[in-house]
Amino acid sequence: MSGENRRRQKAFDEEAISAGNFGLEIDHDQVERETAALLAKMTPAQLRNEIRGRQPRPIDGLFYAGGDESLGLAPWKMVDGPRGARSGTATAFPVAIARAATFDMDLERRIGLAIGLEVAARGGNVLLAPTINLLRHPGWGRAQETYSEDPHHTGAMGFAFISGAQNHVLTSPKHFALNNLENTRFELSAEIDPRSLHEVYLSHFKRCVVGAQAASVMSAYNKVNNTFCGEHPELLDEILRGDWGFRGFVESDWFLGARSTAPSLNAGLDIEMPAPFRFADDKLDEAEASGEVEAATIVRNAGRSVHQKLAWKLGDDEVAGKRRPDATVVECDEHVALAREAARKSIVLLKNEGRILPLDANAGLSIAVVGDLANFENLGDRGSSMVTPSAVSKPLEAIEQAVGSCKIEFFGSYVELSRLAEFDLAIVVAGLTYKDEGEFIPTAQQDAEDETEFARGGDRAGLELPLEQRDLIERAALAANQTIVVLEGGSAIIMRDWIDSVDAVLMSWYGGQQGGAALADILFGEASPSGRLPVSIPRDMDHFMAWDVTSLSVHHDLMPGYRWLDQHGHAAEFPFGFGLGYTEFEIDDLRVERVGKVFECTVHVRNTGARSGATIVQLYVGHENSRVARAGKELKGFGRVELEPGESVDLEIEIADDDLRFYNVQADDGPDWELEACDYFLRVGLSSADLPLSSCWKFAEGQWKSS
């Protein structure tokens, strides 16, 4: 079939993804006039009330801030989080890094829609999500909360989530900025140069703030270049408001997010959460009396909160002109099905020796299911992102429900496994839990909570499985005829010690309340695996940058993730963007055209296998003859393609000139974004290490030319 007549698909349909995002409909100039009129009527006490939370603990899962009935101003009612509404029971979706493995922006938009709707149904109006801190190192304890080691990928998924959620509530992407080490987050300083800051660690925030019009932003606990983020004028004022034109409000992270009174207020921290400490009346009185804070600053910061209340048509039970949804939408059948779809699409098949997968549920196989995690509700972190569903599908029960004539027997983690030789194969469920990684919960808080529900969490000092989990896999592989390993966890797991002794490996992440059912769908061929890695899995911990979970100062540069591995000549065990399936895909016929200030790239994708399935086409850009340091390649576009056997499609990926600029700190008129005169290589493939198609373009004297 000729290129002109083939079916075409856009990799990113901005109009469709943005549909219904109330933030895009606001006339901020008109709202500014209304805000000024209301501020002129407010007393100092009313103004102060708008810049602080009301109580240290949530009420029905809601954290309140501001609000004045006499003025017609409803309070903010803030709710976590990144994988579901943390208010009563709610749909528990897979963690964000699992959803990132789908590379499916439409799916992430629908998840944003669902979570936003459930937050609204619980009475909330601000969703404290998404987490979009770049995964600098896979050992970060909260890796599961964010999307990716790549800024373009992170920005795209965050854009989609915000666009969906802001159909119903305001969102607050977090943590601004460079919050990517957990154990020392309250004191750590992220050291970074301006170019790395703008190109790598802020570009995804910019896309969410400018492109998706995120309504608010949460600041981070840590310092950047030795200044706390909550009192950082460059971040909160110069960049966020000055460069990006942000019209929303900035709230602190909880308790220790505001470390001062005057510096925080002056820098542009608008609301202290969850209760007044630095912004308490006595502190404000002292700061105003000393001249450190002007009354106009209180008016300004309060005005940013008031502005969004008017812009979003906030009422006690109304957001964005919509009444509070009925509670029946929470964990409705549609949302539970969506959670299963997300979990199914997130699973990454890393190894499939001899095509052992998929299994035939009616082949009369004898299957041993091994490991305590197979019978455990492993939803991930139990910190601020924790969600409580009414029911959880666990791997063991889902496998038992999926089989027809197969025999199933369960073996715990600490039993003798010699009997595995009696079975056709063993499915070993191993990995991590909230005890191994997650939000760091200080000892004092642990002491105050039920110790069966809370644990230390925090960063991972190493990337291997805990010793007992490695031992479980090795014992099972030694005894079993064939071994399939299912890994649960929130980031990269090094497998070098045991990968060669097993037949198949699936990365199932923390799959949410439908994770078990989704796993069974994949194991028994109800769906083909289509997840792709959003994080590189190295062969050795030393192949990444130095990692010290006790560090108080961490250097950041242009090269996180696969960029670092490329720069240092290390091949990943499993590269960024990698994943197998039960069918095969072929890509060819790359065509690149210039249309205005955009590259329009089209690639032909065909399912050459015998089963339906999906693949992720990825476009990277590299450079030659550049006068500045560059990554070997950078992801600049991707698209998910789902095809029946023999079906094909022309996938269209666009790259704007603005996506190719670098941040020139030495520009004549001050730092600015420059489209450099050099050679640009557009490379297309199915993972960061498999890029067979390329097109070279030269930019010189303001003109593009194919070469």
Wavefront OBJ file of the C-alpha trace (Angstrom):
o trace
v 0.000 0.000 0.000
v 1.411 3.418 -0.906
v 2.257 5.958 1.778
v -0.533 8.230 0.520
v -3.268 5.621 1.065
v -2.222 4.072 4.379
v -4.101 4.748 7.591
v -2.524 7.597 9.540
v -2.299 8.201 13.286
v -1.020 11.158 15.263
v 1.439 10.294 18.011
v 0.255 13.263 20.064
v -3.171 14.798 19.478
v -2.955 17.906 21.640
v -6.546 18.944 21.002
v -7.900 15.568 22.114
v -5.641 15.331 25.171
v -6.485 18.898 26.244
v -10.251 18.521 25.833
v -12.227 19.797 28.816
v -9.237 21.195 30.727
v -10.903 24.119 32.483
v -7.562 25.817 33.020
v -7.349 26.518 29.291
v -10.688 28.345 29.274
v -9.856 31.035 31.839
v -9.573 34.712 30.878
v -6.945 35.608 33.464
v -6.918 39.314 32.625
v -10.641 39.588 33.359
v -10.222 37.541 36.538
v -7.360 39.837 37.593
v -9.703 42.822 37.511
v -12.297 40.973 39.588
v -9.592 39.900 42.027
v -8.303 43.446 42.491
v -11.802 44.666 43.322
v -12.279 41.950 45.940
v -8.835 42.402 47.493
v -9.605 46.077 48.040
v -12.475 45.051 50.346
v -10.537 42.511 52.398
v -9.238 43.168 55.893
v -5.676 42.252 56.918
v -7.063 39.252 58.817
v -8.978 38.043 55.775
v -5.893 38.425 53.598
v -3.765 36.468 56.039
v -6.343 33.710 56.133
v -5.824 33.110 52.418
v -2.108 32.320 52.749
v -2.220 29.388 55.149
v -3.763 26.034 55.847
v -6.226 25.504 58.655
v -5.304 22.270 60.419
v -2.336 19.884 60.735
v -4.386 16.755 60.090
v -6.910 16.136 57.323
v -10.647 16.109 57.863
v -12.140 13.244 55.846
v -8.952 13.252 53.816
v -9.179 16.971 53.023
v -6.667 19.663 53.981
v -8.376 23.066 54.168
v -6.795 26.433 53.367
v -8.285 29.918 53.355
v -11.918 30.645 52.672
v -14.286 33.316 53.996
v -18.034 32.875 53.863
v -18.704 36.607 54.233
v -16.698 37.258 51.071
v -18.141 34.335 49.159
v -14.738 32.634 49.102
v -14.800 28.868 49.556
v -11.786 27.176 51.157
v -9.275 25.130 49.271
v -9.773 21.441 50.006
v -6.566 19.694 49.026
v -6.276 15.940 48.460
v -3.429 13.618 47.490
v -2.469 12.068 45.164
v -0.615 10.637 42.201
v -2.390 7.233 42.022
v -5.838 7.963 43.394
v -7.884 10.043 45.808
v -6.498 9.736 49.339
v -9.862 10.323 50.958
v -11.757 7.322 52.267
v -11.835 4.439 49.835
v -11.041 5.181 46.212
v -9.843 3.526 43.039
v -6.172 2.602 43.437
v -4.537 2.958 40.051
v -1.059 1.650 39.257
v 1.727 3.914 40.479
v 2.848 6.660 38.110
v 6.021 4.940 36.925
v 3.920 1.923 35.942
v 1.551 4.127 33.973
v 4.556 5.794 32.356
v 5.540 2.359 31.050
v 2.399 2.421 28.898
v 3.679 5.477 26.977
v -0.063 6.077 26.510
v -1.054 9.724 26.868
v -4.720 9.052 26.151
v -4.795 6.466 28.936
v -3.065 8.854 31.346
v -5.585 11.559 30.482
v -8.433 9.153 31.271
v -6.784 8.261 34.589
v -6.479 11.967 35.378
v -10.168 12.344 34.553
v -11.085 9.471 36.866
v -8.943 10.590 39.810
v -10.108 14.191 39.421
v -13.727 13.042 39.402
v -13.254 10.931 42.542
v -11.485 13.809 44.321
v -14.409 16.080 43.460
v -16.878 13.445 44.647
v -15.065 13.324 48.000
v -15.424 17.098 48.299
v -11.907 18.056 47.244
v -11.029 20.821 44.817
v -7.217 20.639 44.571
v -5.512 17.384 43.567
v -1.937 17.290 44.873
v -0.581 15.592 41.775
v 1.119 14.685 39.549
v 4.605 14.114 40.924
v 6.925 15.096 38.085
v 10.373 15.145 39.641
v 12.811 13.684 37.154
v 14.179 10.284 38.120
v 17.853 11.277 38.346
v 18.807 7.919 39.870
v 16.610 4.793 40.093
v 17.465 4.407 43.780
v 15.222 7.343 44.713
v 12.669 6.071 47.218
v 9.767 7.834 45.534
v 10.645 6.782 41.998
v 7.288 5.006 41.858
v 5.461 8.338 42.233
v 7.028 9.956 39.195
v 7.061 9.036 35.537
v 10.488 8.714 34.056
v 14.203 9.383 33.798
v 13.511 11.399 30.636
v 12.181 14.993 30.723
v 10.214 14.760 27.467
v 8.470 11.566 28.556
v 7.772 12.983 32.027
v 6.384 16.195 30.566
v 4.112 14.380 28.133
v 2.608 12.098 30.783
v 2.221 14.960 33.264
v 0.554 17.082 30.583
v -1.942 14.309 29.894
v -2.739 13.684 33.573
v -3.279 17.380 34.316
v -5.396 17.840 31.194
v -7.718 15.078 32.333
v -7.886 15.934 36.027
v -8.549 19.623 35.363
v -11.867 18.692 33.816
v -12.990 18.437 37.446
v -10.497 19.977 39.912
v -7.333 22.045 40.114
v -4.042 20.179 39.999
v -0.741 20.846 41.732
v 2.297 19.284 40.055
v 5.083 18.693 42.543
v 7.719 19.023 43.965
v 9.189 22.233 42.547
v 12.051 21.479 42.076
v 14.867 18.876 41.971
v 13.342 16.761 44.741
v 14.956 13.426 43.866
v 16.547 12.065 47.031
v 14.306 11.110 49.920
v 16.234 10.388 53.102
v 17.875 13.823 53.341
v 15.218 15.863 51.521
v 14.725 18.306 54.408
v 18.331 19.547 54.293
v 19.791 18.448 50.965
v 21.027 21.001 48.439
v 20.691 20.085 44.770
v 23.630 21.734 43.051
v 23.046 22.540 39.404
v 24.159 24.830 36.597
v 21.603 26.997 34.723
v 21.671 24.977 31.516
v 21.033 21.624 33.207
v 18.321 23.241 35.327
v 16.359 24.627 32.390
v 16.918 21.878 29.817
v 16.624 18.769 31.974
v 15.139 19.391 35.408
v 12.562 22.106 34.684
v 11.467 21.468 31.091
v 8.725 19.013 32.101
v 7.437 21.420 34.764
v 7.309 24.111 32.091
v 5.233 21.904 29.801
v 2.755 21.213 32.595
v 2.528 24.858 33.680
v 2.513 26.527 30.267
v 0.994 23.846 28.059
v -1.508 22.218 30.432
v -2.060 25.357 32.538
v -1.635 23.609 35.879
v -3.586 25.694 38.386
v -1.114 25.505 41.263
v 2.343 24.182 42.086
v 3.741 22.589 45.245
v 7.231 23.650 46.261
v 9.846 21.155 47.435
v 11.524 20.586 50.804
v 15.085 20.576 49.518
v 17.428 23.387 48.618
v 18.583 24.296 45.133
v 22.062 25.793 45.081
v 21.837 26.162 48.860
v 18.516 28.036 48.977
v 15.371 26.253 50.172
v 12.855 25.823 47.351
v 10.091 27.407 49.419
v 12.053 30.659 49.610
v 13.782 30.523 46.239
v 13.109 33.737 44.278
v 14.688 32.421 41.088
v 12.424 29.367 41.026
v 9.194 30.833 42.380
v 9.338 34.309 40.867
v 11.845 34.713 38.052
v 11.252 31.380 36.316
v 7.765 30.233 37.317
v 6.026 33.601 37.051
v 8.431 35.724 35.031
v 9.575 33.306 32.335
v 6.561 30.993 32.222
v 3.739 33.432 33.003
v 2.242 31.263 35.762
v -0.994 32.798 37.141
v -1.771 30.255 39.846
v -0.639 29.888 43.449
v 2.256 28.036 45.068
v 1.663 26.048 48.249
v 4.385 24.602 50.426
v 5.013 20.942 50.940
v 3.634 19.828 54.279
v 5.083 21.059 57.607
v 8.697 21.728 56.633
v 8.020 23.195 53.201
v 8.114 26.738 54.563
v 11.387 27.300 56.402
v 11.034 31.038 56.983
v 8.521 33.853 57.077
v 9.862 36.867 55.197
v 12.098 35.065 52.664
v 9.298 32.618 51.798
v 6.632 35.278 51.371
v 8.879 37.611 49.423
v 10.061 34.837 47.103
v 6.492 33.908 46.194
v 5.399 31.061 48.450
v 1.698 31.873 48.616
v 0.204 29.313 51.013
v 1.836 27.517 53.938
v 0.472 24.011 54.424
v -1.026 22.319 56.258
v -1.329 24.822 59.136
v 0.173 28.198 60.079
v 3.622 28.087 61.623
v 5.908 30.374 59.635
v 2.809 32.249 58.460
v 1.196 32.415 61.925
v -0.026 35.814 63.106
v 2.832 36.405 65.532
v 5.426 35.656 62.841
v 3.646 37.890 60.338
v 3.320 40.708 62.889
v 7.033 40.519 63.593
v 7.981 40.427 59.908
v 5.781 43.396 59.034
v 6.907 45.425 62.046
v 10.563 44.920 61.127
v 9.937 45.877 57.524
v 11.055 42.470 56.237
v 7.613 41.917 54.719
v 5.465 44.687 53.279
v 1.702 44.646 53.561
v 1.575 44.696 49.760
v 3.338 41.325 49.689
v 0.585 39.748 51.792
v -1.967 41.262 49.419
v -0.068 39.938 46.411
v 0.260 36.381 47.714
v -3.309 36.230 49.013
v -4.430 37.609 45.681
v -2.978 34.640 43.840
v -5.156 32.296 45.879
v -8.215 34.523 45.457
v -7.522 34.812 41.729
v -7.762 31.063 41.219
v -10.892 30.789 43.350
v -12.614 33.290 41.105
v -11.095 31.834 37.944
v -12.205 28.317 38.826
v -15.673 29.429 39.998
v -15.076 27.825 43.359
v -17.976 27.138 45.692
v -18.402 24.917 48.737
v -19.602 22.110 46.475
v -18.662 23.461 43.089
v -15.510 23.599 40.955
v -15.166 24.843 37.383
v -18.891 25.451 37.193
v -19.699 21.824 38.038
v -21.592 20.596 41.067
v -20.008 17.977 43.304
v -20.387 14.547 41.662
v -22.340 11.808 43.355
v -20.235 9.496 45.522
v -21.233 6.540 43.342
v -18.497 7.532 40.857
v -15.872 6.468 43.417
v -14.609 2.986 42.540
v -17.315 2.671 39.921
v -17.102 -0.217 37.467
v -15.684 2.059 34.772
v -12.827 3.223 36.998
v -11.995 -0.290 38.194
v -11.894 -1.435 34.563
v -9.643 1.527 33.772
v -7.299 0.505 36.590
v -7.098 -2.986 35.091
v -6.420 -1.598 31.617
v -3.637 0.593 32.989
v -2.052 -2.257 34.932
v -2.243 -4.575 31.930
v -0.649 -2.026 29.578
v 2.073 -1.199 32.103
v 3.547 -4.700 32.412
v 6.922 -4.994 30.688
v 8.069 -8.339 29.316
v 11.851 -8.313 29.701
v 12.723 -11.914 28.811
v 10.791 -14.727 27.144
v 13.189 -17.593 26.452
v 11.741 -20.173 24.083
v 8.487 -18.197 23.995
v 7.387 -19.807 27.238
v 4.777 -17.057 27.462
v 1.883 -16.831 26.992
v 0.650 -19.868 28.892
v -2.341 -21.887 27.727
v -4.931 -21.864 30.508
v -6.530 -25.018 29.121
v -3.402 -27.082 28.455
v -3.565 -28.986 31.725
v -0.309 -27.522 32.982
v 0.791 -27.967 36.564
v 1.901 -24.575 37.864
v 3.607 -23.705 41.128
v 3.045 -20.128 42.277
v 5.954 -19.176 44.518
v 6.567 -16.328 46.940
v 4.647 -14.538 49.669
v 4.191 -11.490 47.423
v 1.867 -13.579 45.253
v -0.614 -13.489 48.116
v 0.029 -9.940 49.333
v -1.733 -6.651 48.558
v 1.353 -4.888 47.257
v 0.139 -1.435 46.242
v 3.397 0.409 46.925
v 4.320 3.337 49.119
v 2.242 3.975 52.239
v 3.158 7.644 52.553
v 1.235 10.592 51.132
v 0.428 8.760 47.880
v -1.236 5.809 49.618
v -4.725 4.950 48.357
v -7.188 2.584 50.032
v -9.412 0.594 47.654
v -12.267 -1.573 48.838
v -10.720 -4.686 47.253
v -7.399 -5.729 45.717
v -6.757 -8.422 43.114
v -3.656 -10.374 44.184
v -1.554 -12.450 41.773
v -2.311 -15.847 43.326
v -6.077 -15.515 43.339
v -6.088 -13.976 39.851
v -4.030 -16.859 38.462
v -6.331 -19.382 40.151
v -9.357 -17.669 38.596
v -7.777 -17.489 35.134
v -6.800 -21.127 34.668
v -9.043 -23.699 33.111
v -7.638 -27.214 33.355
v -4.338 -26.197 34.927
v -3.325 -27.355 38.390
v -2.173 -24.583 40.754
v -0.308 -24.934 44.054
v 1.098 -22.131 46.203
v 4.510 -22.177 47.903
v 5.465 -19.492 50.414
v 8.795 -17.700 50.424
v 10.354 -19.648 53.263
v 9.385 -23.239 52.527
v 11.369 -26.060 50.943
v 11.099 -25.780 47.140
v 12.434 -29.150 45.971
v 8.896 -30.218 45.006
v 8.885 -27.623 42.220
v 10.446 -30.309 40.028
v 7.048 -32.041 40.047
v 5.443 -29.094 38.207
v 5.653 -28.051 34.582
v 6.713 -24.573 35.600
v 6.995 -22.137 38.477
v 5.785 -18.540 38.574
v 7.869 -16.699 41.168
v 6.472 -13.388 42.419
v 9.301 -11.394 43.966
v 10.287 -7.793 44.450
v 9.979 -4.850 46.795
v 7.364 -3.470 49.184
v 6.679 -0.234 51.049
v 9.281 -1.371 53.588
v 12.024 -1.262 50.947
v 11.241 2.020 49.190
v 8.855 4.933 49.363
v 8.304 8.229 51.088
v 10.602 8.537 54.083
v 8.518 8.406 57.258
v 10.444 9.829 60.221
v 10.765 7.702 63.345
v 8.549 9.992 65.417
v 5.700 9.538 62.965
v 6.225 5.786 62.885
v 6.003 5.685 66.657
v 2.693 7.524 66.497
v 1.185 5.163 63.943
v 0.255 1.504 63.854
v 3.560 -0.186 63.045
v 1.767 -2.766 60.926
v 0.726 -0.037 58.511
v 3.786 2.189 58.347
v 7.457 1.617 57.778
v 10.605 3.546 57.179
v 10.517 3.588 53.395
v 13.056 5.971 51.923
v 15.753 5.570 49.295
v 17.351 2.304 48.180
v 21.072 2.121 48.852
v 21.426 -0.530 46.132
v 19.411 -1.606 43.101
v 19.429 -5.358 43.701
v 16.532 -7.194 45.266
v 16.720 -7.795 49.023
v 18.815 -10.873 49.769
v 15.856 -13.070 50.707
v 14.115 -12.230 47.419
v 17.203 -13.074 45.371
v 17.545 -16.302 47.319
v 13.906 -17.161 46.588
v 14.407 -16.747 42.836
v 17.651 -18.724 42.824
v 16.188 -21.590 44.871
v 13.121 -21.753 42.642
v 15.151 -21.640 39.423
v 17.379 -24.443 40.690
v 14.441 -26.723 41.458
v 11.885 -25.857 38.777
v 11.704 -27.191 35.226
v 10.913 -23.729 33.896
v 10.817 -20.465 35.819
v 8.857 -17.282 35.177
v 9.736 -14.349 37.442
v 7.264 -11.547 38.106
v 8.913 -8.493 39.656
v 6.978 -6.012 41.770
v 8.581 -2.673 42.552
v 8.754 1.006 41.782
v 11.982 1.406 39.832
v 14.909 -0.392 38.231
v 15.959 -3.728 39.713
v 19.360 -5.204 38.849
v 19.009 -8.863 37.805
v 22.532 -9.813 36.719
v 22.969 -12.465 39.434
v 19.976 -14.536 38.385
v 18.634 -13.422 34.990
v 20.412 -16.212 33.077
v 18.898 -18.948 35.247
v 15.240 -18.115 34.552
v 13.133 -18.431 31.413
v 10.994 -15.298 31.541
v 10.828 -12.024 33.446
v 7.897 -9.634 33.738
v 8.079 -6.230 35.423
v 4.644 -5.626 36.926
v 5.517 -2.618 39.137
v 2.948 -1.792 41.838
v -0.086 -2.516 39.734
v -2.878 -1.022 41.815
v -6.056 -2.725 42.881
v -6.375 -4.649 39.611
v -2.711 -5.608 39.374
v -3.293 -9.317 39.947
v -6.024 -9.573 37.326
v -3.897 -7.654 34.832
v -0.960 -9.982 35.451
v -3.148 -13.009 34.780
v -4.346 -11.370 31.548
v -0.730 -11.168 30.385
v 0.415 -14.578 31.642
v -2.409 -16.415 29.891
v -2.453 -14.378 26.696
v -5.657 -12.405 27.087
v -3.465 -9.461 26.109
v 0.045 -9.051 24.748
v 2.574 -7.238 26.947
v 3.033 -3.697 25.667
v 4.797 -1.851 28.485
v 8.167 -0.257 27.795
v 10.745 0.727 30.400
v 10.564 4.356 31.594
v 13.848 3.796 33.433
v 17.082 2.141 32.322
v 17.982 -1.077 34.124
v 21.784 -1.216 34.380
v 23.950 -4.298 34.587
v 25.768 -2.841 37.570
v 25.007 -0.121 40.119
v 28.369 1.498 39.350
v 27.290 2.159 35.775
v 25.184 5.073 37.044
v 26.365 8.221 38.796
v 27.563 8.012 42.396
v 24.692 7.391 44.808
v 24.783 8.176 48.515
v 21.452 8.145 50.341
v 22.966 10.184 53.201
v 24.303 12.977 50.995
v 23.471 16.597 51.847
v 24.772 17.938 48.531
v 24.066 16.315 45.159
v 25.451 17.423 41.805
v 23.047 17.497 38.843
v 23.996 17.766 35.185
v 22.666 17.190 31.675
v 23.035 13.426 31.755
v 20.536 11.442 33.852
v 19.371 7.966 32.899
v 20.183 6.600 29.461
v 22.121 9.783 28.663
v 24.569 8.937 31.456
v 24.961 5.346 30.252
v 25.579 6.553 26.695
v 28.118 9.131 27.829
v 30.091 6.579 29.840
v 29.861 3.727 27.349
v 27.748 1.362 29.450
v 25.197 -0.915 27.798
v 22.081 -1.327 29.917
v 20.825 -4.773 30.882
v 17.479 -3.493 29.620
v 17.512 -0.030 28.000
v 15.064 2.827 28.344
v 12.053 2.227 26.110
v 12.644 -1.541 25.894
v 9.975 -4.208 26.127
v 8.972 -7.441 24.404
v 5.548 -8.702 23.352
v 3.809 -11.764 21.965
v 3.923 -10.420 18.409
v 6.480 -8.666 16.207
v 6.552 -5.208 14.665
v 8.443 -3.781 11.737
v 9.108 -0.098 11.095
v 10.304 1.437 7.833
v 9.766 4.268 5.372
v 10.768 7.201 7.584
v 9.748 10.454 5.891
v 10.655 13.857 7.316
v 9.297 17.171 6.040
v 9.576 20.764 7.190
v 6.227 22.493 7.728
v 6.678 25.988 9.106
v 8.806 25.669 12.236
v 8.066 21.980 12.705
v 9.526 18.675 11.549
v 6.703 16.362 10.492
v 8.044 12.822 10.771
v 6.093 9.852 9.448
v 7.077 6.223 9.962
v 5.334 3.113 8.685
v 4.561 0.561 11.420
v 3.348 -2.972 10.701
v 2.384 -5.899 12.918
v 4.200 -8.801 11.279
v 3.245 -11.365 13.911
v 0.247 -13.621 14.458
v -1.313 -11.827 17.441
v -2.720 -8.383 18.082
v -0.471 -6.129 20.115
v 1.017 -2.704 20.663
v 4.424 -1.137 20.301
v 5.948 2.224 21.168
v 7.676 4.085 18.354
v 10.321 6.421 19.752
v 12.082 9.379 18.108
v 15.410 10.605 19.446
v 17.594 13.505 18.340
v 21.389 13.560 18.346
v 23.867 16.206 17.219
v 27.166 16.628 15.430
v 29.386 19.695 15.167
v 27.793 21.264 18.240
v 29.887 23.777 20.148
v 28.377 22.734 23.492
v 28.161 19.452 25.384
v 25.215 17.367 24.206
v 23.683 14.042 25.144
v 24.294 11.288 22.614
v 20.558 11.229 22.023
v 17.452 12.757 23.591
v 13.878 11.525 23.348
v 11.794 14.122 21.500
v 8.678 12.214 20.518
v 6.885 8.881 20.865
v 3.649 7.223 19.911
v 1.799 4.104 20.972
v 0.477 1.992 18.106
v -2.011 -0.870 18.557
v -2.404 -3.171 15.553
v -4.043 -6.432 14.556
v -1.925 -9.089 12.792
v -0.924 -7.839 9.349
v -2.302 -4.365 10.011
v -0.175 -1.275 9.448
v -0.310 2.460 10.069
v 1.653 5.590 9.292
v 2.525 7.194 12.615
v 3.018 10.967 12.592
v 5.407 12.516 15.127
v 6.034 16.258 15.192
v 9.103 18.027 16.555
v 9.018 21.809 16.839
v 12.143 23.913 16.501
v 11.613 25.026 20.094
v 12.102 21.402 21.172
v 15.603 21.461 19.675
v 16.930 24.586 21.358
v 19.564 24.581 24.063
v 19.770 27.031 26.959
v 22.648 29.340 26.080
v 23.955 30.921 29.266
v 26.471 32.966 27.269
v 24.071 34.637 24.837
v 24.887 38.278 24.095
v 21.677 39.618 25.642
v 21.669 37.258 28.606
v 20.711 33.580 28.926
v 18.270 32.497 26.236
v 17.116 29.521 24.196
v 19.143 29.074 21.005
v 18.569 26.922 17.940
v 22.191 26.090 17.249
v 23.706 25.880 13.794
v 24.863 22.249 13.610
v 23.845 18.818 12.315
v 20.746 17.164 13.788
v 20.098 13.430 13.504
v 16.483 12.301 13.863
v 16.567 8.622 14.815
v 13.525 6.361 15.097
v 13.146 2.922 16.624
v 11.500 0.740 19.253
v 13.830 1.463 22.190
v 16.661 3.832 23.044
v 19.106 1.101 21.960
v 17.273 0.074 18.778
v 17.075 3.019 16.362
v 17.403 1.695 12.798
v 15.845 4.649 10.945
v 17.445 8.072 10.693
v 17.277 11.390 8.893
v 19.999 14.057 9.029
v 19.311 17.795 8.843
v 21.668 20.741 8.933
v 20.695 24.106 10.401
v 22.826 26.999 9.156
v 22.235 30.711 8.602
v 18.669 30.388 9.812
v 17.735 27.681 7.308
v 17.145 23.924 7.477
v 18.496 21.590 4.826
v 18.266 17.816 4.551
v 21.676 16.194 4.249
l 1 2 3 4 5 6 7 8 9 10 11 12 13 14 15 16 17 18 19 20 21 22 23 24 25 26 27 28 29 30 31 32 33 34 35 36 37 38 39 40 41 42 43 44 45 46 47 48 49 50 51 52 53 54 55 56 57 58 59 60 61 62 63 64 65 66 67 68 69 70 71 72 73 74 75 76 77 78 79 80 81 82 83 84 85 86 87 88 89 90 91 92 93 94 95 96 97 98 99 100 101 102 103 104 105 106 107 108 109 110 111 112 113 114 115 116 117 118 119 120 121 122 123 124 125 126 127 128 129 130 131 132 133 134 135 136 137 138 139 140 141 142 143 144 145 146 147 148 149 150 151 152 153 154 155 156 157 158 159 160 161 162 163 164 165 166 167 168 169 170 171 172 173 174 175 176 177 178 179 180 181 182 183 184 185 186 187 188 189 190 191 192 193 194 195 196 197 198 199 200 201 202 203 204 205 206 207 208 209 210 211 212 213 214 215 216 217 218 219 220 221 222 223 224 225 226 227 228 229 230 231 232 233 234 235 236 237 238 239 240 241 242 243 244 245 246 247 248 249 250 251 252 253 254 255 256 257 258 259 260 261 262 263 264 265 266 267 268 269 270 271 272 273 274 275 276 277 278 279 280 281 282 283 284 285 286 287 288 289 290 291 292 293 294 295 296 297 298 299 300 301 302 303 304 305 306 307 308 309 310 311 312 313 314 315 316 317 318 319 320 321 322 323 324 325 326 327 328 329 330 331 332 333 334 335 336 337 338 339 340 341 342 343 344 345 346 347 348 349 350 351 352 353 354 355 356 357 358 359 360 361 362 363 364 365 366 367 368 369 370 371 372 373 374 375 376 377 378 379 380 381 382 383 384 385 386 387 388 389 390 391 392 393 394 395 396 397 398 399 400 401 402 403 404 405 406 407 408 409 410 411 412 413 414 415 416 417 418 419 420 421 422 423 424 425 426 427 428 429 430 431 432 433 434 435 436 437 438 439 440 441 442 443 444 445 446 447 448 449 450 451 452 453 454 455 456 457 458 459 460 461 462 463 464 465 466 467 468 469 470 471 472 473 474 475 476 477 478 479 480 481 482 483 484 485 486 487 488 489 490 491 492 493 494 495 496 497 498 499 500 501 502 503 504 505 506 507 508 509 510 511 512 513 514 515 516 517 518 519 520 521 522 523 524 525 526 527 528 529 530 531 532 533 534 535 536 537 538 539 540 541 542 543 544 545 546 547 548 549 550 551 552 553 554 555 556 557 558 559 560 561 562 563 564 565 566 567 568 569 570 571 572 573 574 575 576 577 578 579 580 581 582 583 584 585 586 587 588 589 590 591 592 593 594 595 596 597 598 599 600 601 602 603 604 605 606 607 608 609 610 611 612 613 614 615 616 617 618 619 620 621 622 623 624 625 626 627 628 629 630 631 632 633 634 635 636 637 638 639 640 641 642 643 644 645 646 647 648 649 650 651 652 653 654 655 656 657 658 659 660 661 662 663 664 665 666 667 668 669 670 671 672 673 674 675 676 677 678 679 680 681 682 683 684 685 686 687 688 689 690 691 692 693 694 695 696 697 698 699 700 701 702 703 704 705 706 707
